[in-house]
Amino acid sequence: MTTEYTEVFQDVDAVEKYETITYAPGSYASDINRRQKAWLRALVQRRFGDRKPVQHDFACGTGRAIRALHGAVRDAHGYDTSAEMMAKADEVGSRAHWHQVDPDGPVPAPVDAGHPAVVTMFRLLLNVDDAVRDRAIAFAAKALPDARAGLLVVENHGNAGSLRHLRARKHDSNRWFAELSHADVEALLHRHGFEVIERRGFSMVTQSWYDRRWLKPLAKAFDTVGVHLFGRWAVDVVYVARRVAH
């Protein structure tokens, strides 16, 4: 959550565009979100059973990850630098306690809401620099002090080992997007005492496939099947981590 992020999403029009255009029904982002929601709910049920966790959603935006877990958690807290984003989250029906955090400075303190807990971070890592990434995972470490406290679920929506990367190499002189490899994410998590225990891909193709009407049905079919077979090379990847047991 850099200064640029904060400035962009203080603009009400930018927030509205993010919610209604980027995530419009049938869009690339909404299709990924649909698959992530089903998987995330199943993950919480499988890992926590009847002990519903409290959710801490860092960089919560308009509350998409919070809405994904409505009813599956006992309480939810959303943290963001943008008051406008959290206002939109509340407007569209995301049910949580909202906490505005500073874009830099000391690591924000999560609300003491007990354990088990699930910390979620979606569409954050690629939008910020290394210092902010470390600050975000340090927040998760505060919320999850030991291996029994719960789980961290973090998204990398630009895997360096994907089709998106091949396109980046082809247009290297005009690259405009960030990437992280599996090793990059694992190293980031390891620095803060986390180990990856699951990894799941959610999209094999890039948004350009969805933008071409004749390709979109093929893209959807490939994403639905391909991520189960070739998830290591997915564009969008989610990692499940827990604190290393001592």
C-alpha positions in Angstrom: 0.0 0.0 0.0 2.3 2.7 -1.3 1.5 6.4 -1.5 0.5 5.9 -5.1 -2.0 3.3 -4.2 -3.4 5.4 -1.5 -3.7 8.5 -3.8 -5.3 6.5 -6.6 -8.0 5.0 -4.4 -8.9 8.2 -2.6 -10.6 9.0 -5.9 -14.2 7.9 -5.7 -14.4 7.4 -9.5 -11.3 5.1 -9.4 -12.9 3.0 -6.6 -16.1 2.8 -8.6 -14.3 1.7 -11.7 -12.4 -1.0 -9.8 -15.6 -2.5 -8.4 -17.9 -2.2 -11.4 -15.6 -2.4 -14.4 -12.5 -4.4 -13.4 -14.8 -6.9 -11.6 -17.8 -6.6 -14.0 -19.7 -9.9 -14.4 -18.0 -12.1 -16.9 -14.7 -10.2 -16.7 -11.3 -11.8 -16.3 -11.0 -10.6 -12.7 -14.5 -11.7 -11.7 -13.9 -15.2 -13.3 -10.8 -15.6 -11.2 -12.6 -14.3 -8.1 -15.5 -16.8 -8.6 -13.0 -19.7 -8.6 -11.1 -18.3 -5.6 -14.3 -17.9 -3.6 -15.3 -21.5 -4.0 -11.8 -22.7 -3.2 -11.4 -20.3 -0.2 -14.6 -21.4 1.4 -13.7 -25.1 1.0 -10.2 -24.4 2.4 -11.6 -22.8 5.6 -14.0 -25.7 6.1 -11.3 -28.3 5.5 -8.6 -26.6 7.7 -10.8 -25.3 10.5 -13.8 -27.5 10.6 -16.4 -26.4 13.2 -13.9 -23.9 14.8 -14.7 -20.9 12.6 -11.8 -18.5 12.4 -11.8 -14.8 12.6 -10.7 -13.2 9.3 -8.2 -10.4 9.1 -8.2 -9.1 5.5 -5.2 -6.9 4.9 -5.4 -4.4 1.9 -9.1 -5.4 1.9 -10.2 -3.0 -0.9 -13.9 -3.3 -1.5 -14.1 -6.4 0.6 -14.1 -9.1 -2.0 -12.3 -11.7 0.1 -14.5 -10.8 3.1 -17.6 -11.4 1.0 -16.1 -14.7 -0.1 -16.1 -15.9 3.5 -19.4 -14.5 4.7 -20.8 -17.2 7.1 -17.6 -19.2 7.1 -15.9 -17.1 9.7 -17.1 -16.0 13.1 -16.0 -12.3 12.6 -14.2 -10.3 10.0 -11.8 -7.2 10.1 -10.8 -5.3 7.0 -7.6 -3.1 6.9 -6.8 -0.6 4.2 -5.1 2.7 3.6 -8.1 3.9 1.6 -11.2 5.1 3.4 -13.0 5.3 0.1 -12.3 1.6 -0.7 -13.7 0.6 2.7 -16.7 2.8 2.3 -17.5 1.1 -1.1 -16.9 -2.3 0.7 -19.6 -1.3 3.2 -21.9 0.0 0.4 -21.7 -3.3 -1.6 -22.5 -5.4 1.5 -19.2 -6.6 2.8 -19.8 -7.3 6.5 -16.7 -6.5 8.6 -15.2 -4.1 11.1 -13.1 -1.5 9.1 -9.7 -0.2 10.1 -7.8 2.5 8.2 -4.1 2.0 8.4 -1.2 4.3 7.5 0.6 3.7 4.2 4.0 3.4 5.9 5.6 3.5 9.3 5.3 0.9 12.0 3.7 -2.4 11.2 -0.1 -2.1 11.9 -1.4 -4.0 14.8 -4.2 -6.5 14.1 -7.3 -6.3 16.3 -7.0 -8.9 19.1 -10.0 -11.0 18.2 -8.7 -14.4 19.3 -7.7 -17.6 17.5 -7.9 -19.4 15.2 -7.6 -16.8 12.6 -7.2 -16.6 8.8 -5.3 -13.7 7.3 -6.1 -12.9 3.7 -4.2 -10.8 1.3 -5.4 -10.5 -2.3 -4.1 -8.3 -5.1 -1.5 -6.7 -2.9 2.0 -8.1 -3.5 2.5 -6.9 -7.0 1.1 -3.4 -6.4 3.7 -2.4 -3.8 7.4 -2.4 -3.3 9.5 -4.8 -1.2 9.3 -2.8 2.0 5.5 -2.7 1.9 5.4 -6.4 1.1 7.5 -7.1 4.2 5.3 -4.8 6.3 2.2 -6.7 5.2 3.6 -10.1 6.0 4.9 -8.8 9.3 1.3 -7.8 10.0 0.3 -11.4 9.3 3.0 -12.6 11.7 1.5 -10.4 14.4 -2.0 -11.9 13.8 -0.6 -15.4 13.6 2.1 -15.7 16.4 2.5 -19.5 16.1 1.7 -22.5 14.0 -1.6 -23.2 15.9 -2.9 -19.7 15.5 -4.3 -20.2 12.0 -3.4 -19.6 8.3 -2.2 -16.9 5.9 -3.7 -16.9 2.5 -1.9 -14.6 0.0 -2.3 -14.1 -3.7 0.4 -13.5 -6.4 -1.5 -12.3 -9.4 1.6 -12.3 -11.6 3.5 -15.5 -11.4 6.9 -15.1 -13.1 6.7 -18.7 -14.3 3.6 -18.3 -16.4 2.3 -17.3 -19.8 2.2 -13.7 -18.6 6.0 -13.9 -18.1 6.5 -15.2 -21.6 4.7 -12.2 -22.9 6.8 -10.0 -20.7 10.0 -11.4 -22.3 8.6 -10.8 -25.8 7.9 -7.2 -25.0 10.7 -6.7 -22.5 11.6 -3.2 -23.6 8.1 -2.0 -22.8 7.2 -4.1 -19.8 4.6 -2.4 -17.5 3.7 -5.0 -15.0 5.4 -6.6 -12.0 6.0 -10.3 -11.4 7.0 -12.5 -8.5 8.2 -16.1 -8.7 7.2 -18.9 -6.4 10.7 -18.6 -4.9 10.2 -14.9 -4.3 7.0 -15.4 -2.5 8.3 -18.3 -0.4 11.4 -16.3 0.5 9.2 -13.3 1.6 7.1 -15.6 3.8 10.1 -17.4 5.2 11.6 -14.1 6.4 8.7 -13.7 8.7 8.6 -17.3 10.0 6.0 -18.8 7.5 6.1 -21.9 5.5 4.0 -22.6 2.4 1.8 -25.7 3.0 -0.5 -25.4 -0.1 -0.3 -23.6 -3.5 -3.2 -23.3 -6.0 -3.4 -21.7 -9.4 -6.5 -19.9 -10.6 -5.8 -18.7 -14.2 -3.6 -20.1 -16.9 -4.2 -17.3 -19.4 -3.8 -13.5 -19.5 -6.6 -11.0 -19.6 -6.0 -10.4 -23.3 -7.6 -13.8 -24.0 -10.8 -12.7 -22.2 -10.8 -9.4 -24.2 -11.1 -11.2 -27.5 -14.7 -12.4 -27.8 -13.9 -15.4 -30.0 -11.2 -16.6 -27.5 -13.1 -16.0 -24.3 -15.0 -19.4 -24.2 -11.7 -21.3 -24.9 -10.0 -19.2 -22.2 -12.6 -20.0 -19.6 -12.5 -23.7 -20.4 -8.7 -23.8 -20.3 -8.7 -21.9 -17.0 -11.2 -24.3 -15.5 -9.3 -27.5 -16.5 -5.7 -26.2 -16.9 -5.2 -25.0 -13.4 -5.7 -28.5 -12.0 -3.1 -29.9 -14.4 -0.6 -27.1 -14.8 -1.1 -25.0 -11.7 2.6 -24.4 -11.2 2.6 -22.3 -14.4 -0.6 -20.4 -13.6 -0.7 -16.6 -13.9 -2.7 -16.2 -10.7 -1.5 -18.2 -7.7 -2.6 -18.3 -4.1 -0.4 -19.6 -1.3 -1.5 -21.0 2.0 1.1 -20.6 4.8 1.4 -21.1 8.5 4.0 -20.1 11.0 6.9 -22.5 11.3 6.5 -24.8 14.4 9.3 -24.5 17.0 
